[in-house]
Amino acid sequence: MPAAQRAAAATGGFTYLWLLIAIAIMGIALAAIGEVASTEAKREREAELLFAGNQIAGAIVAYRASSPGTPQYPQKLEDLLADNRYPNVRRYLRRVYPDPMTGRPDWVLVRGPGGGIVGVHSQATARPLKTANFPPEYESFAGATSYTEWRFIPAADGAPTKPPAPGSPGAQPGKAGQATATGAAPTPFGASPGAPPTPFSASPGAPPTPSSASPGAPPTPFSTSPAASGAAK
């Protein structure tokens, strides 16, 4: 083989080798970018989960505090959209938010002794990225190993009740849309039954508009917009 042909072959071999190296580097870079994007998307879903769970918990508080006579809990989440216990329909929740971790409104319903809904939690079993720096109302979420431990159950001190210990009746996993036993129903956020928070607008033809905050209204530690995910990181 002439020297010129040998030189051309050697040059072509090195070019092919560098091309393979470049493709490998690009693949590693794209994988790293994809991992970062996936992590950021999961953080955003966690912020949305905290927002949606807090909204539902607050609506449960308002529903109970507005009970005529004996305090009552809703039997289904749709009761929070339209409280038919009054001649003029009252609304405590704009809509039944989907669980951001599953993309569906398939919350696990936590029921009290009377069968009413006292709280909700996700049925997603993945490990959360956020494990600390929760607001006081949700400090029991710290160190959770599953989203099922993020239980939005209002309690007397303004914080959700802590997840039950393994092996207790309340620790038994529930199915989507079914009840999970909890024992005694918690007192929501210390709301005074004599001073119920004002619900959403009672006009059926108009979109619900949140009323001004009242002393009995539940705290909202997270931004009222799910887009403000930075506060949940």
MORAMO-V130129 format. One record per residue. N is the residue number from 1. RES is the residue in one small letter. PHI is phi in whole degrees, 0 to 359 (none if undefined). OMEGA is omega as a letter, one per 30 degrees, with the letter a starting at -180 (999 if undefined). BURIAL is 1 if it has 24 or more other C-alpha atoms within 12 Angstrom, else 0. Layout:
N:RES:PHI:OMEGA:BURIAL / N:RES:PHI:OMEGA:BURIAL
//
This chain:
1:m:none:l:0 / 2:p:300:a:0 / 3:a:299:a:0 / 4:a:297:a:0 / 5:q:291:l:0 / 6:r:296:l:0 / 7:a:295:l:0 / 8:a:294:l:0 / 9:a:294:l:0 / 10:a:296:l:0 / 11:t:297:l:0 / 12:g:296:l:0 / 13:g:294:l:0 / 14:f:295:l:0 / 15:t:299:l:0 / 16:y:295:a:0 / 17:l:295:l:0 / 18:w:295:l:0 / 19:l:296:l:0 / 20:l:296:l:0 / 21:i:297:a:0 / 22:a:297:l:0 / 23:i:295:l:0 / 24:a:296:l:0 / 25:i:296:l:0 / 26:m:297:l:0 / 27:g:297:l:0 / 28:i:295:a:0 / 29:a:296:l:0 / 30:l:295:l:0 / 31:a:295:l:0 / 32:a:294:l:0 / 33:i:296:l:0 / 34:g:297:l:0 / 35:e:294:l:0 / 36:v:296:a:0 / 37:a:296:l:0 / 38:s:295:l:0 / 39:t:296:a:0 / 40:e:295:l:0 / 41:a:296:l:0 / 42:k:292:l:1 / 43:r:298:l:1 / 44:e:295:l:1 / 45:r:294:l:1 / 46:e:296:l:1 / 47:a:297:l:1 / 48:e:293:l:1 / 49:l:296:l:1 / 50:l:297:l:1 / 51:f:295:a:1 / 52:a:296:l:1 / 53:g:298:l:1 / 54:n:293:l:1 / 55:q:296:l:1 / 56:i:293:l:1 / 57:a:298:l:1 / 58:g:296:l:1 / 59:a:293:l:1 / 60:i:296:l:1 / 61:v:300:a:1 / 62:a:296:l:1 / 63:y:298:a:1 / 64:r:293:a:1 / 65:a:293:a:1 / 66:s:270:a:1 / 67:s:298:l:1 / 68:p:282:a:0 / 69:g:86:a:0 / 70:t:295:l:0 / 71:p:303:a:1 / 72:q:231:l:1 / 73:y:252:l:1 / 74:p:294:l:1 / 75:q:273:l:1 / 76:k:212:a:1 / 77:l:297:l:1 / 78:e:296:l:1 / 79:d:296:l:1 / 80:l:283:l:1 / 81:l:279:a:1 / 82:a:208:l:1 / 83:d:274:a:1 / 84:n:273:l:0 / 85:r:282:a:0 / 86:y:239:l:0 / 87:p:302:l:0 / 88:n:263:a:0 / 89:v:298:l:1 / 90:r:253:a:1 / 91:r:235:a:1 / 92:y:243:a:1 / 93:l:219:a:1 / 94:r:294:l:1 / 95:r:199:l:0 / 96:v:280:a:1 / 97:y:294:l:1 / 98:p:288:l:1 / 99:d:287:a:1 / 100:p:300:a:1 / 101:m:281:l:1 / 102:t:245:a:1 / 103:g:80:a:0 / 104:r:227:l:0 / 105:p:280:a:1 / 106:d:251:l:1 / 107:w:300:l:1 / 108:v:277:a:1 / 109:l:270:l:1 / 110:v:263:a:1 / 111:r:250:l:1 / 112:g:271:a:1 / 113:p:302:a:0 / 114:g:277:l:0 / 115:g:91:l:0 / 116:g:284:a:1 / 117:i:277:l:1 / 118:v:256:l:1 / 119:g:178:l:1 / 120:v:218:l:1 / 121:h:205:a:1 / 122:s:286:l:1 / 123:q:262:l:1 / 124:a:290:a:1 / 125:t:257:a:0 / 126:a:292:l:0 / 127:r:278:a:0 / 128:p:291:l:1 / 129:l:282:a:1 / 130:k:278:a:1 / 131:t:232:a:1 / 132:a:204:l:0 / 133:n:62:l:0 / 134:f:275:l:1 / 135:p:297:a:1 / 136:p:305:a:0 / 137:e:296:a:1 / 138:y:234:a:1 / 139:e:294:l:1 / 140:s:290:l:1 / 141:f:286:a:1 / 142:a:300:l:1 / 143:g:79:l:0 / 144:a:297:l:1 / 145:t:259:a:0 / 146:s:204:l:1 / 147:y:294:l:1 / 148:t:295:l:1 / 149:e:273:l:1 / 150:w:275:a:1 / 151:r:260:a:1 / 152:f:269:a:1 / 153:i:237:a:1 / 154:p:299:l:1 / 155:a:231:a:1 / 156:a:297:a:0 / 157:d:267:l:0 / 158:g:88:l:1 / 159:a:244:l:1 / 160:p:291:l:1 / 161:t:294:a:1 / 162:k:287:l:1 / 163:p:303:l:1 / 164:p:294:l:0 / 165:a:292:l:0 / 166:p:304:l:0 / 167:g:96:l:0 / 168:s:279:a:0 / 169:p:302:a:0 / 170:g:287:a:1 / 171:a:272:a:0 / 172:q:289:a:0 / 173:p:293:l:1 / 174:g:252:l:1 / 175:k:268:a:0 / 176:a:301:l:0 / 177:g:83:l:1 / 178:q:252:a:1 / 179:a:277:l:1 / 180:t:240:a:1 / 181:a:295:a:1 / 182:t:228:a:1 / 183:g:88:a:0 / 184:a:293:a:0 / 185:a:287:a:1 / 186:p:285:l:1 / 187:t:274:a:1 / 188:p:287:l:1 / 189:f:51:a:1 / 190:g:67:a:1 / 191:a:293:l:1 / 192:s:280:l:0 / 193:p:300:a:1 / 194:g:281:l:0 / 195:a:229:a:0 / 196:p:292:l:1 / 197:p:292:a:1 / 198:t:288:a:1 / 199:p:284:l:1 / 200:f:293:a:1 / 201:s:308:a:1 / 202:a:272:a:1 / 203:s:283:a:0 / 204:p:295:a:0 / 205:g:274:a:0 / 206:a:250:l:0 / 207:p:297:a:0 / 208:p:297:l:0 / 209:t:237:a:0 / 210:p:301:l:1 / 211:s:277:l:0 / 212:s:292:a:0 / 213:a:293:l:0 / 214:s:241:a:0 / 215:p:302:a:0 / 216:g:270:a:1 / 217:a:285:a:1 / 218:p:287:l:1 / 219:p:289:l:1 / 220:t:240:a:1 / 221:p:290:a:1 / 222:f:259:l:1 / 223:s:300:l:0 / 224:t:286:l:0 / 225:s:240:l:0 / 226:p:299:a:1 / 227:a:291:l:0 / 228:a:278:a:0 / 229:s:281:a:1 / 230:g:296:a:0 / 231:a:289:a:0 / 232:a:265:a:1 / 233:k:283:999:1
//
